[in-house]
Amino acid sequence: MSRALKHLAWLGLVVACGSSEKPAPKSAAEGNDEGSERRGSSTIEASAEIGALDEGKVDKIFNKSLRDLQACLDSGAKRVEFLGGGVAFFIKVDPNGKVAHAHLEQTSIGDRQTEKCMLDALKKKDWPPPQGGQVGLARKSFEFDPPNDVRPPTEWGSDRVSSALGKASDDIKKCKGDAPGSYAATMYVDTSGQVLGIGIAPPDERGEEAVDCLVDVVRGIKFPSPGSWPAKVTFSL
């Protein structure tokens, strides 16, 4: 398959707006900075905490990171030859232009090690400091073709793994702890029913800390055999 990297990008930048009026206190439901922005939409937030990022500079940093992101995928494909898919990054930038937090809002790569490599690559970059606030928010997505010329895995529906996952429901709940919600997982299962690779996108910023625990739990589960060729499946935890 082609090694061309398709750049399907969207970028959400939050702009801080000044006001002479004292802002009303936020309710608990309004307290999540990222909750007011969802993929595919653009919003403006009025907040003393959220500052504006230079869109051109942020876009340039993401684009310059493509080589590092591709290197992460190439490395992961040496372990899981089918690797490929989309990732959507959520980045928080502090007043010094450093990444204060990063996680994947969406991913279909299917390998946590590769996904962490990509996040680490972005954390090492110098970003423009936010203007008018303490943190700046940036989002962008990329789509990667599998680097290996190999037959794609069999596509499974989530029903093929639901029974096995149900047996680990208590462990899954413990991993989530204080960060409940729906975690989106993509996984490869080999012909013996063992997990070849799994990647997970948390429902929000707090959930990032639970992802590694969830990966370990799912890796320990024996799934049905997909037959003579490995399978790829996306499901919720």
N, C-alpha and C positions, 0 to 999 in steps of 0.2 A: 504493500500500500504506500501511498505517497507520504513522504516525510514533511510535506507542506504543513505549516502551522497556520490554522485559520484563526484570524483575530476578530472574534465577534465581541466587541467591547461595548460595555456601557459603564458610565461613570456618574456616580451620584455625589455631588459636592454640596455641602450644607453651608448656606450663607447666613451670617449673623446680621440681624437688623436692629438698629438702634431705636429707642423709644424714650420719650420723656416721662411716660407713665410707668409706675411701679408694676411689674408683671404680677399677675395673680398666682398664688401658690399652685404648684402642680399636684394633681391627684396621683395616687399610686399607679393608676393605669397610664398616666402621662409621663411617668418618670423615666421611661426607657428611651434613651437618646435615639437609638436606631429604630425604635418601633414606628416612628412617624414616616420613615422612608422604606419603601418596598421596591423590589426589583422591577424595572420597567417604568418607573415613575420618577418624577423630579419634584422636590418640594423645597420650600423655604422655611426655615425655623427661626423664631425669635428667641434667643437664649443668650445669657451672659456667659454660659459655659462653652457653647459651640461657636467656633470661629470659621471664617471663610478660608478655603484653600485656593491657591492659584491653579485654575483648571489646566492651563497649558503646561505648567511645570509638573503637575501631578501626572498628567497623561504621558509626558515625556519620560518620567521615571518608570512608569509601568511598562512602556514600550522598550526602554533600555534594559528592563529586567527579563525580557523574553528569552534571551540566550541562557540565563541562569535557570529559568523555569523549564526550558526545554532540556537542559542538562539533568535536572531532577527527574524528568520523565524518562530520559534515556537510561539513566542509572536504574530506575525502578523496573524498566522493561527487561533488564538483565535477569531479574528475579521472577517477574510476572510478565511474560512475553506479550500479553494482550493489552497492556495498559494504554488507555486513551480515553478521552471524554472531555467534559467541560468543568471549569472551576469558576466560582464567583467569589472574589475577595472582599472582605470588609476590613478596613484599616482605620485605626485611630492614631492621629499624629499629635504629639505633645508640643509645648511652646518652643522646645529646642529643635524641632524638626526630626525627632526620633519617633519610632513606632511605639506607642504606649500599649497597643493591643492589636492583634490580628487573628481573624478566624475565617473559615470558609462558610459563606452563607449557603452555597450549593456546591456539590461536587459529584461527578460521575466517573472519576478517575479509578476509584476502587482500590486504593493502596495508601494507608495512613502514612507510611514512611515517606512516600513520594510527596504527599500533601504537606507534611511537616517541613520537608526540604524546601518546598515552594514558599511556604510562609516565612521560613527562616531567611530565605533569599531577599524577601521584601523588607524584613525587619532590619537588614544590614544597610539599607539605602538611607541616604540623607534626603529628607522631604522638606518642602517649604513649610515654615511655621505658620500656624493659623493666625489670621488677623481678626481681632475683635472678640476673641474667646480663648478659652484654655485648651481646647482640643479641636482638631479638624477631622472631618470624616470623609473618607474616599472609598468608592466601590468601583470595581471593574471586573469583567469576566473575560475568559479566554477559552477557546476550544482547541484541543490538541488531537491530531491524528495519531494512531498507534505508530511508533517508530519502526516496528518490526513488520516485515512482509509475511504475515501469518494468517491462517484461517481464523476468523473471529470466533469468539466463544458462542455457545448456544445461549439464546435469550430465554430466561426464565421469568415467569410471573411470580409475584411475592407469595402466592399461595403455596408454592413449592417449598418454602422454608418456614412457614408460619407455625407448623406443628413443633418443629425442632426448637424454634425460638421461644415458644410458649413454655417449654420445660425449664428455661433459664430466666423466666420472668422476674423471680425474686432477686437474682443477681443483677439483672438489668436495672431494676428499681433502685437497688443500693448504689449502683454507679451514678445514677442521676442525682441522688441526694437532694440538695437544695436547688437543683436546676432541672425541674421537670419539663415536660414538653415532648414534642415529636422530633426525633433525631433521624435524619435521612441518611440511609446507608446504601452503599453499592459494594457488592462482593463478587469474588470469583470463587467457584467451587470446582475442585478437581474431580477426576473420574472415581475417586474413592470416597467422595463426600467430605473431604477435608477442605478447609479454607486456604486458598492460595493467596488471597489479598483482600483487604476490606478497608474502605474509607468511609468517614462519617462527617456530616455537616450538622452542627448543633443548631437548636432553634434560636439561640441568641448568644450574646457575649458570655454570659455566665456558664453556659453549657460547654464551652471549650475545655474546661478543666475535667469534664466527665468523659470526653471522647476516648482518651487512651484506655481508661478502665473498660468502657464498652467494647472497644476493639479486642481487648484481651478476653473478655467473656465470650464474644461471638467466635473468636478463633478456637476456643475450647469446645465448641459444639460440633457434633457429627451430623452432617446433613445427608439427604438422599443422594445417591449417585446420579449424575446427569447422563450416564451412559458412556459412550466411547469418546466423548469430547467434553472439555470443561465448560461450565456455564457461567453466565454473568447475570446478576439479579439485583434489583433495587427494591428496598423495602423500608418501612418505618420502624423505629424502636421506641 
